[in-house]
Amino acid sequence: MKDLIIALGLLLFLEGILYALFPSKMKNMLMKLKTIKDGQLRISGLIFAIIGFFIIWYIKS
């Protein structure tokens, strides 16, 4: 459970630092997301989730 809380904290830190350092670029990126089809977002999200799972699995084993 401690690892999960650390991972969540790291996620929030990275997200926050991106918005703090590059607010206009983050706005532009979010606007561009509107032009991407749902299927493309779903597949890329699934790919990143799988990559993240394997990174965690590799580190924990």
C-alpha positions, 0 to 999 in steps of 0.5 A, spaced: 500 500 500 505 504 501 508 503 494 501 505 491 501 511 495 508 513 493 506 512 486 500 516 486 504 522 489 509 521 484 504 522 478 501 528 482 508 531 482 509 530 475 503 532 473 503 539 477 510 540 475 508 540 468 502 545 469 507 549 473 513 550 468 509 550 461 502 552 462 501 555 455 504 548 452 499 544 456 493 548 454 495 547 447 496 540 448 489 539 451 486 543 445 490 538 440 487 532 444 480 534 441 482 533 434 484 526 436 479 520 435 477 516 441 479 510 438 486 512 437 486 515 445 483 508 447 489 504 444 494 509 446 492 509 453 492 501 453 499 501 450 501 506 456 498 502 461 501 495 459 508 499 458 507 501 465 504 495 468 511 491 465 515 496 468 512 495 475 512 488 474 520 488 472 522 493 478 518 488 483 520 482 481 
